[in-house]
Amino acid sequence: MLNRVPEVTIYFWIIKVLATTVGETAADFLSATLKLGLGVTSYIMSSVLLIALLNQFKLKS
């Protein structure tokens, strides 16, 4: 049976920490540096997440 859930290894945790750091940095950049505010930043980051999820579900395995 196909399983899309990653095996929890050291590589999983490295990727998770890096992805979280990049996401938080991007949100801080949009909110604080570009002064878009929390609302606009939330919509932008939610859109990025939705696009990533849709692409993941569209993959064939």
N, C-alpha and C positions, 0 to 999 in steps of 0.2 A: 504494500500500500504506500502511496506517495505521502510524504510528510513534509510540510512547509515550515515546520517549527525547527529552528536551529538547535543543534546539540549545544548544551551549555558547557563550553570549554574556556580556556584562557583567551582564545581568539575571540570568542563571543564577547567577553567582558572588555577586551581592548577596543573592539569596534563600538560597543555600547558607550563606553566612556568618551571616545572620540566623537561619536555622533551627537551625544548629549552636549558636549562642549561646543561643537560647531553650531548646533541649534540655538543654544542660549546666547552665544556670541552674536549670531545673526539677529536674533530678536532684540538684544541690547542695542545693536547698531541701528536698527530701524527705529526703535523707540526713543533712545536717548540722543544718538548722534544726528540722525536725520530729523529728530523731533516730530515723528509721526503720531506719537501718543500710543497709549495702551490699546485703544479700540482698533485703530487701523492696523497696528502691528499684529494684533490677534487675528484679524481677518486675513492678512497676508500669510502668516505662518500656518493658519488653518487651511488655507488654499494649497499651500505647498504640501502639507500632510495629506490632504485629500487626493492630490495628483499622484503622490507617491503610493498611496494605498490602491488607487485605481489601477496604476501600472502593475503593482504587485499581483492583484487579483486577475489581471488580464494575461499574465504569463502562463504558459502551458505546463510548467513543472520545473 
